[in-house]
Amino acid sequence: MIAEIGRPDGAGLQKIDGAGRLLVPGLIDTHFHGALGNCFGRTGPEGIREVAAFEAKQGVTAIVPAVSATTDENVLDTLRSIRTVMASGSGGARVEGVHLEGPVPVDGIPRRAVAQVPPAAHRAKSCAYSGTRPAAAYAS
């Protein structure tokens, strides 16, 4: 895992002969619903950290957990868990935000019977509630 980007002076660094090898940047997983039996809509901070550690071992350096349409309570609990992991560290791939799949629970906005992409203002309000950021590709 890449720990830092900069211009080190080389002191105390281990040199690795990369001849004949390929160096690639870490991957960023922008949409997945969990792993190892942890579904992001139904797991807490420890489950998210377990997934982040697993992803890092696969070469993934950053993740954006996707939360499927589920009960308001599950979505809001998950947003709180993601906020906790973002603030305290994942121990693996860095959690960069959240991908919400609608309908998204937001005060004063009626829920609909089918999954949908909520308007940007609704997503922003929901993310503001949880302290997370919407994924850039998901913003309008």
One Martini backbone bead per residue (centre of mass of N, CA, C, O) as a GRO file, in nm:
protein
  140
    1MET     BB    1   0.097   0.035   0.021
    2ILE     BB    2   0.053   0.365  -0.012
    3ALA     BB    3   0.152   0.613   0.228
    4GLU     BB    4   0.314   0.827   0.037
    5ILE     BB    5   0.363   1.146  -0.126
    6GLY     BB    6   0.688   1.250  -0.255
    7ARG     BB    7   1.034   1.376  -0.171
    8PRO     BB    8   1.257   1.185  -0.086
    9ASP     BB    9   1.599   1.153   0.021
   10GLY     BB   10   1.650   0.823   0.100
   11ALA     BB   11   1.670   0.801   0.391
   12GLY     BB   12   1.598   0.479   0.510
   13LEU     BB   13   1.542   0.346   0.240
   14GLN     BB   14   1.423   0.091   0.056
   15LYS     BB   15   1.547  -0.086  -0.209
   16ILE     BB   16   1.385  -0.190  -0.516
   17ASP     BB   17   1.404  -0.420  -0.764
   18GLY     BB   18   1.195  -0.369  -1.067
   19ALA     BB   19   1.296  -0.557  -1.264
   20GLY     BB   20   1.038  -0.702  -1.454
   21ARG     BB   21   0.821  -0.520  -1.332
   22LEU     BB   22   0.502  -0.395  -1.208
   23LEU     BB   23   0.379  -0.068  -1.142
   24VAL     BB   24   0.084   0.014  -0.961
   25PRO     BB   25  -0.175   0.163  -0.862
   26GLY     BB   26  -0.413   0.190  -0.662
   27LEU     BB   27  -0.727   0.098  -0.611
   28ILE     BB   28  -1.075   0.205  -0.676
   29ASP     BB   29  -1.379   0.137  -0.507
   30THR     BB   30  -1.705   0.275  -0.607
   31HIS     BB   31  -1.886  -0.019  -0.614
   32PHE     BB   32  -1.990  -0.190  -0.326
   33HIS     BB   33  -2.163  -0.411  -0.071
   34GLY     BB   34  -1.923  -0.603   0.015
   35ALA     BB   35  -1.773  -0.857   0.241
   36LEU     BB   36  -1.740  -1.135   0.427
   37GLY     BB   37  -2.061  -1.095   0.516
   38ASN     BB   38  -2.061  -0.778   0.464
   39CYS     BB   39  -2.319  -0.550   0.465
   40PHE     BB   40  -2.344  -0.211   0.450
   41GLY     BB   41  -2.664  -0.208   0.542
   42ARG     BB   42  -2.571  -0.436   0.805
   43THR     BB   43  -2.315  -0.286   0.934
   44GLY     BB   44  -2.051  -0.194   1.115
   45PRO     BB   45  -1.741  -0.075   1.172
   46GLU     BB   46  -1.603  -0.359   1.184
   47GLY     BB   47  -1.704  -0.458   0.905
   48ILE     BB   48  -1.575  -0.231   0.742
   49ARG     BB   49  -1.282  -0.291   0.834
   50GLU     BB   50  -1.268  -0.578   0.724
   51VAL     BB   51  -1.307  -0.497   0.429
   52ALA     BB   52  -1.072  -0.292   0.407
   53ALA     BB   53  -0.849  -0.499   0.464
   54PHE     BB   54  -0.911  -0.687   0.230
   55GLU     BB   55  -0.884  -0.482  -0.002
   56ALA     BB   56  -0.585  -0.411   0.049
   57LYS     BB   57  -0.484  -0.706  -0.022
   58GLN     BB   58  -0.593  -0.651  -0.337
   59GLY     BB   59  -0.504  -0.326  -0.406
   60VAL     BB   60  -0.697  -0.148  -0.243
   61THR     BB   61  -0.699   0.203  -0.125
   62ALA     BB   62  -1.010   0.272  -0.199
   63ILE     BB   63  -1.352   0.336  -0.080
   64VAL     BB   64  -1.718   0.312  -0.180
   65PRO     BB   65  -1.976   0.240  -0.023
   66ALA     BB   66  -2.271   0.054  -0.090
   67VAL     BB   67  -2.622   0.136  -0.040
   68SER     BB   68  -2.902  -0.011  -0.027
   69ALA     BB   69  -3.219  -0.041  -0.030
   70THR     BB   70  -3.371   0.019   0.286
   71THR     BB   71  -3.408   0.095   0.577
   72ASP     BB   72  -3.376   0.380   0.743
   73GLU     BB   73  -3.219   0.263   0.983
   74ASN     BB   74  -2.996   0.123   0.819
   75VAL     BB   75  -2.890   0.368   0.668
   76LEU     BB   76  -2.824   0.550   0.915
   77ASP     BB   77  -2.637   0.349   1.056
   78THR     BB   78  -2.436   0.331   0.821
   79LEU     BB   79  -2.357   0.629   0.810
   80ARG     BB   80  -2.240   0.632   1.094
   81SER     BB   81  -2.027   0.412   1.049
   82ILE     BB   82  -1.875   0.553   0.821
   83ARG     BB   83  -1.804   0.805   0.979
   84THR     BB   84  -1.636   0.662   1.193
   85VAL     BB   85  -1.423   0.542   0.995
   86MET     BB   86  -1.333   0.810   0.866
   87ALA     BB   87  -1.234   0.937   1.147
   88SER     BB   88  -1.056   0.663   1.261
   89GLY     BB   89  -1.019   0.448   1.057
   90SER     BB   90  -0.974   0.127   0.880
   91GLY     BB   91  -0.699  -0.051   0.840
   92GLY     BB   92  -0.705   0.017   0.520
   93ALA     BB   93  -0.893   0.107   0.309
   94ARG     BB   94  -1.004   0.405   0.226
   95VAL     BB   95  -1.279   0.597   0.318
   96GLU     BB   96  -1.444   0.836   0.089
   97GLY     BB   97  -1.753   0.741   0.121
   98VAL     BB   98  -2.086   0.723  -0.035
   99HIS     BB   99  -2.326   0.497  -0.189
  100LEU     BB  100  -2.650   0.579  -0.265
  101GLU     BB  101  -2.951   0.398  -0.279
  102GLY     BB  102  -3.261   0.425  -0.352
  103PRO     BB  103  -3.433   0.541  -0.131
  104VAL     BB  104  -3.374   0.834   0.060
  105PRO     BB  105  -3.352   0.938   0.382
  106VAL     BB  106  -3.550   1.238   0.431
  107ASP     BB  107  -3.668   1.495   0.569
  108GLY     BB  108  -3.975   1.572   0.401
  109ILE     BB  109  -3.939   1.318   0.204
  110PRO     BB  110  -4.093   1.108   0.018
  111ARG     BB  111  -4.133   0.788  -0.025
  112ARG     BB  112  -4.068   0.537  -0.259
  113ALA     BB  113  -4.130   0.221  -0.416
  114VAL     BB  114  -3.876   0.294  -0.586
  115ALA     BB  115  -3.584   0.297  -0.712
  116GLN     BB  116  -3.368   0.594  -0.701
  117VAL     BB  117  -3.233   0.894  -0.799
  118PRO     BB  118  -3.171   1.146  -0.616
  119PRO     BB  119  -3.156   1.451  -0.580
  120ALA     BB  120  -2.892   1.641  -0.496
  121ALA     BB  121  -3.021   1.780  -0.246
  122HIS     BB  122  -3.096   1.515  -0.100
  123ARG     BB  123  -2.816   1.392  -0.082
  124ALA     BB  124  -2.682   1.623   0.069
  125LYS     BB  125  -2.861   1.607   0.323
  126SER     BB  126  -2.794   1.313   0.397
  127CYS     BB  127  -2.483   1.354   0.414
  128ALA     BB  128  -2.489   1.579   0.625
  129TYR     BB  129  -2.611   1.409   0.851
  130SER     BB  130  -2.358   1.191   0.844
  131GLY     BB  131  -2.072   1.321   0.728
  132THR     BB  132  -2.065   1.260   0.435
  133ARG     BB  133  -1.979   1.190   0.091
  134PRO     BB  134  -2.043   1.203  -0.220
  135ALA     BB  135  -1.986   1.070  -0.501
  136ALA     BB  136  -1.881   1.221  -0.781
  137ALA     BB  137  -2.036   1.031  -0.991
  138TYR     BB  138  -2.324   1.090  -0.827
  139ALA     BB  139  -2.331   1.372  -0.888
  140SER     BB  140  -2.509   1.654  -1.046
   0.00000   0.00000   0.00000
